[in-house]
Every structure is written in structure tokens, then in C-alpha cells.
Amino acid sequence: MALLGVIGCLGCSDSGTSGAGGAGGAGGGAPSGETLYLEPHADGNTFACASCHAIEEPAPDGIRRPGHPIGDAVNRPSFKNGQLPFLLDAVNSCRVEWMAATAFSDDDPRWLALLEYLSEAAGDSPAPALSYQIVSPPSELGGGDEMAGQALFNASCVVCHGVNATGTERAPVLVGSLLDADTIGRRVRTSGAGNSAVYEGLTGGRMPFWAEDRLSDEELVDLVAFVLANEGDTGGTGGGGGTGGLRQCDATHSKIGQVAELQTFAHQVSGTAVIIDDCTVRVDDFVYDGTGIDVRFYGGLGGDYTGGFSMSEEDLRRIGGYDGSEPVYAQLPEDRTFDDLDGISVWCVPVSASFGDGLFTNP
């Protein structure tokens, strides 16, 4: 959870949540504040507060996280560059925009437990408001030190992307050469919801950005050198991308023929989705770099895919990605109809992030 300049992961259970093991939801007894800090929240994705924020720095584990440490957050006069006066508002900004969860109410037992934990960490001393600056990556990203980048990666990006970029449940494997320098730089500097009510200049995705005071341009150049130098499996399954095993369906639904143009949010996703029968969507000119964690076609209503459902029996990831040269298909689960959706997304399930989506309309 990022209480201030949240910001770390380069990519991205069919539920779209963190699944078993997350800190409890609103329905049961509240977990401890420490648990809520350390573990993913049961109603969110795979991120935890500790993914982005240490309590203090230098952190006991020696890792630099993308967000500022939060041990004194309770005693700060404002949050998010002075835009938010209350800690609860800052916490909710993080839960909604980064953790794919819903906002806490002021009497939610989970919020009260987290507040108590942070209050104990803060003590009684006043703390200054913190500031951050979202900046564009430098225009020249070449010439970095690969070895320095590897050491830095394993002391920062490791929280989400794993040692030597081998991936975790929070972010994908980065080894391989599908990413270019400009994409890496943009993701590191400006990833996050493009429609954020708090942050300006973000370019899409669930990965938190690294602000200028958390990572220097010189360090970013070294990170780029390390990521580009890695070679190996991209982490994709090599699956058919939803093209095989299609079942036959009638063609009676009124939405047959409707079209959705996929907006590009991340991973180069684009294409045109067409409803072709009572259970099938064909995606023409489908472009996607093939990376992520667990990526599926998802159906949803009103642009909400967090509460949506999978339309892919197989993970869409594959080495080499998709270049638009062949159609790709998505199909409804047998207990669904096209009344249950009005849009389609290329959805990164563990972090609840849309790489690209669109609403169906009549052509």
C-alpha cells in the first residue's frame, strides 16, 4: 500500500484477488495491524503495504522500496504532496489504485488495526509532510553498468520481480529480450492508473512508479542495462492463447456482431474484439508482447473487470507474443451469457490490472 509516492513492478486463481493467505476481509475478525502491513489484503491483489513501504530506512532487510517509509506516517500533517489531509484518505488511495481493493470506512476493524500498528511505530514526535516528483525517464537510456544494475535490482525491484528478475506472484519474469529500453524506462517512471485522482502523468498499469527521489536517472540507466542483458525464458507458458479447443455455440444473441476496440494500457496490447456467436469472441489484429504473470481475457460490466470473469482456459502469455497476424479467440464459461458482460479486457489476474480493454458497441 503506498501512503505517499507509491511506486515497483514491471509487468504484471481466476478470482482476481490474492486468494488464500491474504490478510482478512471485512466479513471476519480483523487481522492484526502488523499482518495487514506485511501481507496482501484478502479483498485485494498480491501487493501488501510492505511491498512498497518499509517502516523505517535503512530497512532491516536492506531493500529500498519504491514508496517512502511509513513508520512516522500517523504524525504527518498531510499526504500525497499535500493533496490529502487525512491518513485514511491516503490509505484508501493506495488500496483502490494499487492494491485493487475497496476503500476502508473509518470504522472498519482492519483500518483501526492498521492505524494502531502505525501509531505504535510513530510514537509522539511530529513528522514533516513528504513530497515526491513523478518525472519522465531520460531520453538516453543506453550505456548503463549491467553489474551495478543487477546489484541495484536485487536490492530494490527484487520485492516484486524476484532475485535476478525471475518473477514472483506480484510481478513477472523479466529475463529475455521482449522489453525495450524505452518501455522499461516508462514503466519505472510513470506506471500507474492513467485516470488517477491523486497522481498526474501516469501511463497505465498496476506497477507502482519510482519517483525521482527514490531512484536516480543514473540508477535507472543501470537497471535498464541489467534487464536488457538478461537472456532466457520470458516466463510465458507457451500456451495457445485461447485459440484451441473452441466449443460450438448457437448464433442467436442480440449482441452478435458487436465490436470492442482494445485500448492500449500496457504490454503493447491492441486489437479488435468481435462477438461471433452465443459464446465466442474473436480478436482480430491482436497485438500483445506475451509477458505478465497470469494473463487472461476477462469479461466485465461497465469497465469493471475486478469483479469480472475469465474467458480464457489457457494463460495468454507466450514467448514471442502476438503480432496481429492471426485471430485469437475468447469464450464464455458455460454458465455465462453475453448479458453478463459489455466489455473485454486482457487482464493480469494476480495484480488485477488491465493491459488493454474495450466496451462492445454496434458497428
C-alpha positions as CSV (number, residue, x, y, z in Angstrom):
1,M,0.0,0.0,0.0
2,A,1.5,3.3,-0.9
3,L,0.7,6.0,1.6
4,L,2.8,8.6,-0.2
5,G,4.5,8.3,-3.5
6,V,3.8,4.7,-4.2
7,I,5.7,3.4,-6.7
8,G,7.9,-1.0,-8.3
9,C,7.0,-3.9,-10.7
10,L,7.5,-4.0,-14.5
11,G,4.7,-6.2,-15.7
12,C,2.1,-7.6,-14.2
13,S,-6.8,-18.0,-9.2
14,D,-9.3,-16.7,-11.6
15,S,-10.8,-14.7,-8.7
16,G,-8.6,-11.6,-9.5
17,T,-7.6,-11.4,-5.8
18,S,-4.7,-12.5,-3.8
19,G,-6.5,-15.7,-2.8
20,A,-5.7,-17.8,0.3
21,G,-3.3,-16.4,2.8
22,G,-4.2,-12.7,2.5
23,A,-5.0,-10.5,5.5
24,G,-8.7,-11.0,6.3
25,G,-11.6,-9.2,4.7
26,A,-14.3,-7.1,6.2
27,G,-16.5,-10.1,6.9
28,G,-14.5,-11.8,9.6
29,G,-12.4,-10.8,12.6
30,A,-9.8,-8.2,11.7
31,P,-6.2,-9.5,11.4
32,S,-3.5,-7.6,13.4
33,G,-2.2,-4.3,12.1
34,E,1.2,-5.9,11.6
35,T,-0.4,-8.7,9.5
36,L,-2.2,-6.0,7.4
37,Y,1.1,-4.3,6.8
38,L,3.1,-7.4,5.9
39,E,0.6,-9.5,3.9
40,P,-1.7,-8.9,0.9
41,H,-5.3,-8.0,1.9
42,A,-7.9,-10.6,1.2
43,D,-10.0,-8.3,-0.9
44,G,-7.1,-7.0,-3.0
45,N,-4.4,-8.3,-5.3
46,T,-1.0,-9.7,-4.4
47,F,0.5,-6.4,-3.2
48,A,1.0,-5.8,0.5
49,C,1.8,-2.5,2.3
50,A,5.3,-3.9,2.8
51,S,5.7,-4.5,-0.9
52,C,6.2,-0.7,-1.4
53,H,7.0,0.7,2.1
54,A,9.4,-0.1,4.8
55,I,8.6,1.0,8.3
56,E,12.0,2.7,8.5
57,E,15.1,3.1,6.4
58,P,17.6,1.6,6.1
59,A,15.1,-1.2,6.2
60,P,16.1,-4.3,8.3
61,D,16.1,-6.4,5.1
62,G,18.3,-3.9,3.3
63,I,15.8,-3.4,0.5
64,R,14.9,0.0,-0.9
65,R,11.2,0.1,-1.7
66,P,9.6,2.5,-4.2
67,G,7.5,4.3,-1.6
68,H,8.7,6.3,1.4
69,P,9.0,4.6,4.7
70,I,5.8,4.9,6.7
71,G,6.9,4.5,10.3
72,D,6.1,8.1,11.1
73,A,3.1,8.5,8.7
74,V,0.5,8.9,11.5
75,N,2.2,12.1,12.7
76,R,2.4,13.8,9.3
77,P,0.2,16.8,8.6
78,S,-0.8,15.8,5.1
79,F,-0.3,13.2,2.4
80,K,0.2,12.8,-1.4
81,N,2.1,16.1,-1.9
82,G,-0.4,17.9,0.4
83,Q,-3.5,16.8,-1.6
84,L,-4.9,14.7,1.1
85,P,-5.3,15.9,4.8
86,F,-6.1,12.5,6.4
87,L,-4.1,9.3,6.6
88,L,-7.3,7.2,5.9
89,D,-7.7,9.0,2.6
90,A,-4.1,8.2,1.7
91,V,-4.5,4.6,2.7
92,N,-7.7,4.3,0.6
93,S,-6.0,5.9,-2.4
94,C,-3.4,3.1,-2.1
95,R,-5.9,0.3,-1.6
96,V,-8.0,1.4,-4.6
97,E,-5.4,2.4,-7.1
98,W,-2.6,-0.1,-6.3
99,M,-4.0,-3.0,-4.3
100,A,-7.2,-3.4,-6.3
101,A,-9.3,-3.3,-3.1
102,T,-12.2,-1.2,-1.9
103,A,-11.8,1.8,0.4
104,F,-11.9,1.3,4.2
105,S,-14.6,3.0,6.1
106,D,-13.5,4.9,9.2
107,D,-14.9,2.2,11.5
108,D,-13.6,-0.8,9.6
109,P,-11.8,-3.1,12.1
110,R,-9.0,-3.6,9.6
111,W,-8.3,0.2,9.3
112,L,-8.4,0.6,13.1
113,A,-5.9,-2.3,13.5
114,L,-3.6,-0.9,10.9
115,L,-3.9,2.6,12.4
116,E,-3.0,1.2,15.9
117,Y,0.1,-0.6,14.4
118,L,1.3,2.6,12.6
119,S,0.6,4.7,15.7
120,E,2.8,2.5,17.8
121,A,5.5,2.7,15.2
122,A,5.3,6.5,15.0
123,G,5.4,7.4,18.7
124,D,4.7,11.0,19.7
125,S,7.2,13.1,17.7
126,P,5.8,15.3,14.9
127,A,6.8,14.3,11.4
128,P,7.1,16.6,8.3
129,A,4.9,16.1,5.2
130,L,6.8,14.3,2.5
131,S,6.9,15.2,-1.2
132,Y,7.7,13.3,-4.4
133,Q,8.0,14.2,-8.1
134,I,6.8,12.0,-11.0
135,V,9.3,12.5,-13.8
136,S,9.8,11.2,-17.3
137,P,12.7,8.8,-17.9
138,P,15.8,10.3,-19.5
139,S,15.8,10.4,-23.3
140,E,19.0,8.4,-23.4
141,L,18.8,5.0,-21.6
142,G,21.9,3.3,-23.0
143,G,25.4,2.9,-21.6
144,G,24.5,1.7,-18.2
145,D,26.5,-0.6,-15.9
146,E,25.0,-4.1,-16.1
147,M,26.7,-5.3,-12.9
148,A,25.7,-2.2,-10.9
149,G,22.1,-2.6,-12.3
150,Q,22.0,-6.2,-11.1
151,A,23.1,-5.3,-7.6
152,L,20.5,-2.5,-7.5
153,F,17.8,-4.7,-8.9
154,N,18.4,-7.3,-6.2
155,A,18.2,-4.6,-3.5
156,S,15.0,-2.9,-4.8
157,C,13.0,-4.4,-7.6
158,V,13.5,-7.8,-6.1
159,V,10.4,-7.4,-3.9
160,C,8.1,-7.8,-6.8
161,H,10.3,-9.3,-9.6
162,G,12.3,-11.7,-7.6
163,V,16.1,-12.3,-7.5
164,N,17.7,-11.6,-10.8
165,A,14.3,-10.8,-12.3
166,T,13.0,-14.4,-12.1
167,G,9.5,-13.3,-11.1
168,T,7.1,-13.6,-8.2
169,E,3.3,-13.6,-7.7
170,R,3.4,-9.8,-7.7
171,A,5.3,-9.3,-10.9
172,P,6.5,-11.2,-14.0
173,V,9.8,-12.7,-15.0
174,L,11.9,-10.1,-16.9
175,V,14.6,-12.2,-18.3
176,G,14.5,-12.3,-22.1
177,S,14.5,-9.5,-24.6
178,L,10.9,-8.6,-25.2
179,L,11.2,-5.3,-23.4
180,D,13.0,-2.4,-24.9
181,A,14.8,0.4,-23.1
182,D,12.0,3.0,-23.6
183,T,9.4,0.6,-22.3
184,I,11.4,-0.2,-19.2
185,G,12.1,3.5,-18.5
186,R,8.5,4.5,-18.9
187,R,7.2,1.7,-16.7
188,V,9.7,2.5,-13.9
189,R,9.0,6.2,-14.0
190,T,5.3,6.6,-14.9
191,S,3.4,3.3,-14.3
192,G,0.1,3.6,-12.6
193,A,-3.6,4.3,-13.3
194,G,-3.9,6.9,-16.0
195,N,-7.2,8.1,-14.5
196,S,-5.8,8.5,-11.0
197,A,-7.4,11.2,-8.9
198,V,-4.2,11.7,-7.0
199,Y,-1.3,11.2,-9.3
200,E,-0.7,13.1,-12.6
201,G,1.1,11.9,-15.7
202,L,0.8,8.1,-15.1
203,T,0.6,5.9,-18.2
204,G,-1.3,2.8,-17.1
205,G,-0.7,-0.4,-15.2
206,R,-0.7,-1.6,-11.6
207,M,3.0,-1.4,-11.1
208,P,3.9,1.5,-8.8
209,F,6.2,4.2,-10.2
210,W,9.6,5.1,-8.8
211,A,9.7,8.9,-8.1
212,E,12.8,11.0,-8.7
213,D,13.8,11.0,-5.0
214,R,13.5,7.2,-4.8
215,L,15.6,6.3,-7.9
216,S,18.0,8.5,-9.8
217,D,18.3,8.6,-13.5
218,E,21.8,7.2,-13.3
219,E,20.4,4.2,-11.4
220,L,17.6,3.8,-13.9
221,V,20.1,3.6,-16.7
222,D,22.0,0.8,-14.9
223,L,18.7,-1.1,-14.3
224,V,17.9,-0.9,-18.0
225,A,21.3,-2.3,-18.8
226,F,20.7,-5.3,-16.5
227,V,17.2,-6.1,-17.7
228,L,18.2,-5.9,-21.3
229,A,21.3,-8.1,-20.7
230,N,19.2,-11.0,-19.2
231,E,18.6,-13.9,-21.5
232,G,16.3,-16.8,-21.1
233,D,12.6,-17.8,-20.8
234,T,10.2,-14.9,-20.5
235,G,8.0,-16.8,-18.1
236,G,5.2,-17.4,-20.6
237,T,3.5,-20.8,-20.7
238,G,3.8,-21.1,-24.5
239,G,0.1,-21.8,-24.5
240,G,-2.2,-21.4,-27.5
241,G,-3.5,-18.1,-26.3
242,G,-7.1,-19.1,-26.4
243,T,-7.1,-20.4,-30.0
244,G,-7.6,-24.1,-29.4
245,G,-10.4,-26.3,-28.2
246,L,-13.3,-23.9,-29.1
247,R,-16.7,-25.3,-28.5
248,Q,-19.6,-24.8,-30.9
249,C,-22.4,-22.5,-30.0
250,D,-25.6,-21.2,-31.5
251,A,-25.8,-17.8,-33.0
252,T,-29.0,-16.2,-31.6
253,H,-27.9,-13.5,-29.1
254,S,-28.7,-9.9,-30.0
255,K,-25.1,-8.8,-29.3
256,I,-23.6,-10.9,-32.1
257,G,-21.7,-8.5,-34.4
258,Q,-20.8,-6.0,-31.7
259,V,-17.2,-4.8,-31.7
260,A,-14.8,-3.6,-29.0
261,E,-11.6,-1.8,-29.8
262,L,-8.9,-2.6,-27.2
263,Q,-7.4,0.5,-25.7
264,T,-3.7,0.1,-25.0
265,F,-2.7,0.4,-21.3
266,A,0.4,-1.8,-21.1
267,H,2.4,-4.6,-22.8
268,Q,1.6,-3.2,-26.3
269,V,-2.0,-4.6,-26.2
270,S,-4.3,-3.7,-29.1
271,G,-6.8,-5.4,-31.3
272,T,-10.5,-5.6,-32.3
273,A,-12.8,-7.9,-30.5
274,V,-16.0,-9.1,-32.3
275,I,-18.8,-11.3,-30.8
276,I,-19.3,-14.0,-33.4
277,D,-21.8,-16.4,-31.8
278,D,-23.5,-17.0,-28.4
279,C,-20.3,-17.9,-26.6
280,T,-17.3,-16.7,-28.7
281,V,-15.3,-13.5,-29.2
282,R,-12.8,-13.3,-32.0
283,V,-10.0,-10.8,-31.5
284,D,-8.5,-9.6,-34.8
285,D,-5.2,-7.8,-35.2
286,F,-4.3,-8.9,-31.7
287,V,-1.0,-7.5,-30.5
288,Y,0.4,-8.3,-27.1
289,D,4.1,-8.8,-26.0
290,G,3.2,-12.1,-24.3
291,T,4.5,-11.2,-20.9
292,G,2.9,-10.8,-17.4
293,I,2.1,-13.2,-14.6
294,D,-1.2,-14.9,-15.3
295,V,-3.0,-13.1,-18.2
296,R,-6.5,-14.0,-19.5
297,F,-9.3,-12.5,-21.5
298,Y,-11.8,-11.2,-18.9
299,G,-15.4,-10.1,-19.3
300,G,-16.9,-7.4,-17.2
301,L,-19.6,-4.8,-16.9
302,G,-19.1,-1.0,-17.2
303,G,-15.3,-1.3,-17.4
304,D,-15.2,-3.3,-14.1
305,Y,-13.0,-6.4,-14.6
306,T,-12.0,-6.7,-11.0
307,G,-15.4,-8.3,-10.5
308,G,-15.4,-9.9,-13.9
309,F,-14.7,-13.5,-15.1
310,S,-12.2,-15.4,-17.2
311,M,-12.9,-16.1,-20.8
312,S,-9.6,-18.0,-21.4
313,E,-9.0,-21.6,-20.4
314,E,-5.3,-21.0,-21.0
315,D,-2.9,-18.3,-19.9
316,L,-2.4,-15.9,-22.8
317,R,1.3,-15.5,-22.2
318,R,3.7,-17.0,-24.7
319,I,7.2,-16.5,-25.9
320,G,7.3,-14.1,-28.8
321,G,3.9,-12.7,-28.0
322,Y,1.2,-11.9,-30.6
323,D,1.9,-9.8,-33.7
324,G,-1.6,-9.4,-35.1
325,S,-1.1,-11.9,-37.9
326,E,-3.7,-14.4,-36.7
327,P,-7.1,-14.2,-34.9
328,V,-7.3,-15.2,-31.2
329,Y,-10.4,-16.4,-29.5
330,A,-12.1,-16.0,-26.1
331,Q,-15.1,-18.0,-24.9
332,L,-17.7,-17.5,-22.2
333,P,-17.8,-20.0,-19.3
334,E,-20.7,-22.4,-19.8
335,D,-22.7,-20.7,-17.0
336,R,-22.4,-17.2,-18.6
337,T,-24.1,-15.4,-21.5
338,F,-23.3,-12.1,-23.2
339,D,-25.8,-10.5,-20.9
340,D,-23.1,-10.8,-18.2
341,L,-20.7,-8.5,-19.9
342,D,-20.4,-5.4,-22.0
343,G,-16.6,-5.3,-22.3
344,I,-13.5,-7.4,-22.6
345,S,-10.0,-7.0,-21.1
346,V,-6.6,-8.5,-21.4
347,W,-6.4,-9.0,-17.7
348,C,-3.4,-9.7,-15.4
349,V,-5.1,-11.8,-12.8
350,P,-2.8,-11.7,-9.7
351,V,-2.5,-7.9,-9.6
352,S,-5.9,-7.1,-11.1
353,A,-4.5,-4.9,-13.9
354,S,-5.9,-4.4,-17.4
355,F,-3.3,-4.4,-20.1
356,G,-5.9,-3.3,-22.6
357,D,-9.7,-3.3,-22.8
358,G,-12.8,-2.0,-24.6
359,L,-16.6,-1.9,-24.5
360,F,-18.7,-3.6,-27.1
361,T,-20.8,-1.4,-29.3
362,N,-22.8,-1.9,-32.5
363,P,-20.6,-1.2,-35.6
